[in-house]
Amino acid sequence: MDTLSNFIISKREKLGLSSIGLAKKSGIDLLMIEDIESGKELFLPVTIRQKLAKALKCQPLDIQKYEKNLSTKIVSDEIIDDIKQQILSGETEIHCPMCGNLLITRIAKMYDLEDNLMLHPKAHCSKCVFQIKD
C-alpha cells in the first residue's frame, strides 16, 4: 500500500463502503473521491484529508503520509508546450520533466461554440505531482 489511492481504497473496503458510500459519509463530492481513488489526486487540501480521515476512522496523518510532496522544481512553459506538441503528434514515450518516469497521456476532444473540434493534450505522472490539465 504505497500510494494514496491504494490506502483510501483499502480503508474504504475494510469498512464495507462503496465510493458512493464514502462520498456520502465524508461529505466529499463523488468526483473527488473517484479522482483520489484513480490516482489523479496526489495530495489533498487539509479539509478533504480531515473529512476522509473521519469517515475512514483513521488519523489525517495516516492519509498524509501517502500523499506526494509538492516539489519546488518549476517546469518552464517552453517544456510544457513541447510536451503538449509531442502528445498531439502521437508520441507514446514521453518522460516526466520532473522525475524522468513515463507520462500517462491522452488527448481530450472538445467542441467550441461553433462546433469546431478542439484537441487538448493532457498528461500526468504516476510517480510525482507533475500534470498538464489545460
LINURFEN-V858331 format. One record per pair of residues at least 4 apart in sequence whose C-alpha atoms are under 7 Angstrom apart, sorted by sequence separation. I is the first residue (numbers start at 1). J is the second residue. D is the distance in Angstrom with one decimal. If there is no record, write none. Layout:
BEGIN
I_J_D / I_J_D
END
This chain:
BEGIN
2_6_7.0 / 3_7_6.3 / 4_8_6.2 / 5_9_6.2 / 6_10_6.0 / 7_11_6.2 / 8_12_6.0 / 9_13_6.0 / 10_14_6.2 / 11_15_6.5 / 12_16_6.4 / 13_17_5.6 / 17_21_5.3 / 18_22_6.2 / 19_23_6.2 / 20_24_6.2 / 21_25_6.0 / 22_26_5.8 / 23_27_5.7 / 24_28_6.9 / 28_32_6.8 / 29_33_6.6 / 30_34_6.1 / 31_35_6.1 / 32_36_6.2 / 33_37_6.1 / 34_38_5.9 / 35_39_6.2 / 36_40_5.9 / 44_48_6.3 / 45_49_6.3 / 46_50_6.1 / 47_51_6.2 / 48_52_6.1 / 49_53_6.1 / 50_54_6.2 / 51_55_6.2 / 52_56_5.9 / 53_57_5.8 / 54_58_6.4 / 58_62_6.6 / 60_64_6.2 / 61_65_6.1 / 63_67_7.0 / 75_79_6.7 / 76_80_6.5 / 77_81_6.0 / 78_82_6.1 / 79_83_6.2 / 80_84_6.2 / 81_85_6.3 / 82_86_6.3 / 83_87_6.2 / 84_88_6.2 / 85_89_6.1 / 86_90_6.4 / 87_91_5.7 / 96_100_4.7 / 111_115_5.2 / 112_116_5.4 / 125_129_6.5 / 1_6_5.6 / 12_17_5.4 / 17_22_6.0 / 23_28_5.0 / 28_33_7.0 / 35_40_5.0 / 36_41_4.8 / 44_49_6.0 / 53_58_4.9 / 86_91_5.5 / 95_100_5.2 / 96_101_5.4 / 111_116_5.3 / 112_117_6.8 / 125_130_5.6 / 1_7_5.8 / 23_29_5.9 / 35_41_5.7 / 53_59_5.4 / 95_101_5.4 / 96_102_5.9 / 111_117_4.6 / 112_118_6.8 / 124_130_5.8 / 125_131_6.4 / 23_30_5.2 / 53_60_5.2 / 95_102_4.4 / 96_103_5.6 / 110_117_5.8 / 111_118_5.5 / 124_131_4.1 / 94_102_5.7 / 95_103_5.5 / 109_117_6.7 / 110_118_5.1 / 123_131_5.4 / 124_132_6.3 / 93_102_6.4 / 94_103_5.7 / 109_118_5.9 / 110_119_6.4 / 123_132_5.0 / 12_22_7.0 / 20_30_6.2 / 23_33_6.5 / 50_60_5.5 / 109_119_4.9 / 122_132_5.3 / 123_133_6.9 / 49_60_5.8 / 108_119_5.8 / 109_120_6.5 / 122_133_5.5 / 107_119_6.3 / 108_120_5.0 / 107_120_5.5 / 108_121_6.3 / 19_33_6.7 / 49_63_6.9 / 107_121_4.5 / 120_134_6.9 / 106_121_6.1 / 107_122_5.9 / 106_122_5.3 / 105_122_5.7 / 106_123_6.4 / 87_105_6.9 / 105_123_4.3 / 104_123_5.5 / 105_124_6.7 / 103_123_6.2 / 104_124_5.4 / 103_124_5.6 / 104_125_6.1 / 103_125_4.8 / 102_125_6.8 / 43_67_4.8 / 26_51_5.3 / 42_67_5.5 / 43_68_5.7 / 26_52_5.8 / 42_68_5.5 / 101_127_7.0 / 9_37_6.4 / 8_37_6.7 / 26_55_5.2 / 96_125_6.4 / 99_128_6.8 / 25_55_5.9 / 5_36_5.8 / 5_37_4.4 / 98_130_6.9 / 5_38_6.3 / 22_55_6.9 / 88_121_6.4 / 5_39_5.4 / 87_121_6.1 / 84_121_5.6 / 4_42_6.8 / 12_56_6.3 / 11_56_6.1 / 4_63_7.0 / 70_129_6.8 / 68_128_6.6 / 68_129_6.6 / 4_66_4.7 / 3_66_5.5 / 4_67_5.6 / 2_66_6.6 / 42_129_6.4
END
